[in-house]
Amino acid sequence: MRGDEDAVIAFPTPANDKAALEEGSVFSPRFDADGLITAVVNDAGDGKLLMVAHMNAEALSKTLTTGIAHYWSRSRQSLWQKGETSGNRQRVVEMRTDCDQDAVELRVRVEGLAATCHTGRRSCFYRIVAMRNGSAELRHDETKPLFETKKVYGK
Amino acid sequence: MRGDEDAVIAFPTPANDKAALEEGSVFSPRFDADGLITAVVNDAGDGKLLMVAHMNAEALSKTLTTGIAHYWSRSRQSLWQKGETSGNRQRVVEMRTDCDQDAVELRVRVEGLAATCHTGRRSCFYRIVAMRNGSAELRHDETKPLFETKKVYGK
């Protein structure tokens, strides 16, 4: 998946037509009030869920034209190429969208140490929510960090 | 995963402490400005991405106490037990949360025909986003609907 890297894709406004949205071949992502769409990122190899992030139109366009995943950081309010600092960049093998086009799935191959989470782990979903005595608590799975965050990010 | 079905879980306010949020065992989901958290729903068997939805505190609580997935419908503005009409209910085998606790992953076993999408398909992500001549278009994968929507939903 790779297009002209400098091009900016102008996504069409979503049709007010349920059948077209759900069964059509026009990609008209439904950005929310903040101009964002949800991106679910899975490993293209074993399908494991790695992270959930958000994309604005620019991030989505750059992801499609470069084949490298870009996101919008809500906390930093800026475009962000995943792995730019850590080396754990994501090559997009396949992108999909859902029935009502308000989310995308990215199937990626992660470069470097393949640690997607900023905590150094392969996946951001390393804790299980478990009920105990009527309340919900978290239990770590066996995943150990693949890198030391201080060495990579300097903090 | 099953607790007291009538109990409502009072989720603690997220700590303003990155280490506690990321490495702690307190489940303090970070609901957004609309009171929602993103839920990524995968098949507990093969890990396939089935759908993306949203949960408010009540939906999250009900999911944890009943072991059946509940969501908040943004379009209908109401609590929604997935599969209540179609029979394709989701039994939660495992729930996880991510590093900053603003998303959950549900690993589910789908009942009935196991068609999660309201279009009758197993997954909502049945279309691939492909670049052609500088623009993005959608291509259906091979998935055929498992039920006829008119028969199930009457519309």
Interface residues (C-beta under 8 A of the other chain):
Chain A: M1 R2 G3 D4 A7 I9 F11 E22 E23 G24 S25 V26 F27 T38 V40 N42 D46 G47 K48 L49 M51 V52 L64 T65 E94 M95 R96 T97 D98 C99 D100 A103 V104 E105 C117 H118 T119 C124 F125 Y126 R127 I128 V129 A130 M131 G134 S135 A136 E137 L138 R139 H140
Chain B: M1 R2 G3 D4 A7 I9 F11 E22 E23 G24 S25 V26 F27 T38 V40 N42 D46 G47 K48 L49 M51 V52 L64 T65 E94 M95 R96 T97 D98 C99 D100 A103 V104 E105 C117 H118 T119 C124 F125 Y126 R127 I128 V129 A130 M131 G134 S135 A136 E137 L138 R139 H140
